[in-house]
Every structure is written in structure tokens, then in C-alpha cells.
Amino acid sequence: MELSFKNLIELYKLASLGKVTGGLIHNINGPLQNIGLDLEMTQYMLKKEAEAHGGKESSIIPRLRRIEEELERLNAMIKTSSSRITHEDKNFLNFNEYLEQELFFLNTNLYYKHNVETTLDLSEEPPVIKSLPHDSVLAFGWLLQSVIEEIERVKGKTLHIRALENNGFYEITIVTELNDLVGRVSKIIQKTDFSSDRLTAPENETDIMLILKVFHSDGVIIKTGKGQSADINICFPL
């Protein structure tokens, strides 16, 4: 399969938009149900208290607070979705905040949500990644999504992400049990001339090829662990 780099990016953006929309619907459903139940109960309690000429006003407050919290969650999800699918300025990126958003949406994958232990080893005050092209932000999200899908496929149980500043780069390491995926990534890196604008992707590897091409074009270095180490290292220039 041969497509231009720009065409591949546009196609993958459309695919990502569909997944974001599906995730948004999934995440909104639960809060909306809770809001509906709480509103019904609140109306019932207000009616009873009115009948009693005052009643216990304090009994309503916790439910009203819960409604407010659910509404705040909905508002946060809408804002996060908007930032992912619009051409928002990402030239200054706080990685911790970005990763939190990505993992939030990945929880729509129920296998990942309920079966995978995710551990994070991040700087409390990460450096701001400057002059970061928007496509690199998308590519990292696509890579993380591919990792989660592969974890589900092989019934993996762990995901570890660490990040540190190293020689002018912000180095992010994804540690998994996915030797097969890491091996495929390594093989593509070794055999591909990413300076070409046209890429011939191996069968079923178009997504990985596109991610690597985006990183290469934006000056982001990606490496894989040696030997039995199932690590993927992404180095963003600071």
C-alpha cells in the first residue's frame, strides 16, 4: 500500500476523530445516568420536605454536590475532546497534563481499564516542550493507542511510562510486555528511509509506519529496547 505522507496523516486524523467520538459517548453515558437518577431523587426529596413544611434541608446537599461534580466531569471531557480534534496551539506542551488526558480517554478500552496496571514515573515539574509540531502530539497519542490495543490483543497486564530530561531531550519510555510490537517497530525503523515523502508500509503496519514518519519529520527520535527489553523510547527535543 503506497500513499503520500500528507494523505496518510489526514486519513489517520479521521480515524482518530471517530475513536474520540466513540470514547466521548462512552464516558458521557455514565455521568448522564447518574445525573438523571440524582435529579429524580432530589425532586422526590424536595416534594417530601415541602409536605413536611421544611424537612431536613441538609439531606439534599450531598446529592446536589454529586450532580455538580458530574457536570464538571462532562465539561472537562468536552474541553479535552475539543483540544484533541482541533488545531490547538501545541507549541508549548506540559507532558504530564497531556498524558493524563490521553490515559483518561484510553479508559474507554474496558480491557485496559479493568485489567492493566498502569504505573507512571514522571517529573513533578516536567520541562515545557517547546516548538512541538501538532502532528507529533497526535503521533504520540496514536502510538499510545496502538500499545493499548496490542496489550488487549495479547492479554497483557502491565504498562509503565517514565519520563526524564536527558541531554537536551525529554525522553519518554513506554515499558510493556509487547516484545512482538517492539520488534515490529524496530524492524520498520531499520528498513525504512523516512526521508522519502512516499512510504510503502508492510501489510497491517500502516499505522506504525505513519507514527514513525511523523516523529522523524518533526525531529523526534524514537528507539526500541535491545534484546528482550520491550521498551519504546521517544525523545522530544526541548
ZIVEN-V429028 format. One record per residue. N is the residue number from 1. SS is DSSP state (@ for helix, = for strand, . for the rest). OMEGA is omega in whole degrees, -180 to 180 (NA if undefined). Layout:
# ZIVEN-V429028
N:SS:OMEGA
N:SS:OMEGA
This chain:
# ZIVEN-V429028
1:.:-178
2:=:178
3:=:176
4:=:-179
5:@:-179
6:@:179
7:@:179
8:@:-180
9:@:-179
10:@:179
11:@:-178
12:@:175
13:@:179
14:@:178
15:@:179
16:@:179
17:@:179
18:@:-180
19:@:177
20:@:-180
21:@:178
22:@:178
23:@:180
24:@:179
25:@:-179
26:@:-177
27:@:-179
28:@:-174
29:@:-178
30:@:178
31:@:180
32:@:178
33:@:179
34:@:179
35:@:-180
36:@:180
37:@:-179
38:@:178
39:@:178
40:@:-179
41:@:179
42:@:179
43:@:180
44:@:-179
45:@:178
46:@:179
47:@:-180
48:@:-179
49:@:177
50:@:178
51:@:-179
52:.:178
53:.:176
54:.:178
55:.:180
56:.:-177
57:.:-177
58:@:-178
59:@:-179
60:@:-171
61:@:-180
62:@:180
63:@:177
64:@:178
65:@:179
66:@:177
67:@:-180
68:@:179
69:@:-180
70:@:178
71:@:178
72:@:177
73:@:178
74:@:180
75:@:180
76:@:180
77:@:179
78:@:180
79:@:180
80:@:178
81:@:-179
82:@:-178
83:@:-179
84:@:-172
85:@:176
86:.:180
87:.:180
88:.:179
89:.:180
90:.:-176
91:.:175
92:=:-172
93:=:169
94:.:-172
95:@:-179
96:@:179
97:@:-180
98:@:-179
99:@:178
100:@:178
101:@:-178
102:@:-179
103:@:176
104:@:-179
105:@:179
106:@:176
107:.:175
108:.:171
109:.:-172
110:@:177
111:@:179
112:@:-176
113:@:-171
114:@:-172
115:@:-174
116:.:176
117:=:-179
118:=:176
119:=:-178
120:=:176
121:=:-172
122:.:175
123:.:178
124:.:177
125:.:-177
126:.:176
127:.:177
128:.:179
129:=:-174
130:=:175
131:.:-179
132:.:179
133:.:-176
134:@:-176
135:@:178
136:@:177
137:@:177
138:@:-177
139:@:179
140:@:177
141:@:178
142:@:179
143:@:180
144:@:178
145:@:178
146:@:178
147:@:180
148:@:179
149:@:178
150:@:176
151:@:178
152:@:-177
153:@:-177
154:@:-179
155:.:177
156:.:-174
157:.:-175
158:=:173
159:=:180
160:=:179
161:=:176
162:=:-178
163:=:178
164:=:177
165:=:-174
166:=:174
167:.:176
168:.:178
169:=:169
170:=:-172
171:=:-179
172:=:-178
173:=:176
174:=:-178
175:=:-177
176:.:173
177:.:-169
178:.:180
179:@:-179
180:@:180
181:@:-180
182:@:178
183:@:178
184:@:178
185:@:-180
186:@:-179
187:@:179
188:@:179
189:@:-177
190:@:-171
191:@:-172
192:.:172
193:.:-175
194:.:176
195:.:178
196:.:179
197:.:179
198:=:-175
199:=:174
200:=:-174
201:.:172
202:.:-179
203:.:178
204:.:-180
205:.:-178
206:@:-178
207:@:179
208:@:179
209:@:-179
210:@:179
211:@:-179
212:@:179
213:@:179
214:@:-180
215:@:-179
216:@:-178
217:@:-177
218:.:178
219:.:178
220:.:-178
221:=:177
222:=:-178
223:=:176
224:=:180
225:.:180
226:.:178
227:.:-177
228:.:-177
229:.:-179
230:.:-178
231:=:171
232:=:-178
233:=:178
234:=:-175
235:=:179
236:=:177
237:=:-179
238:.:NA
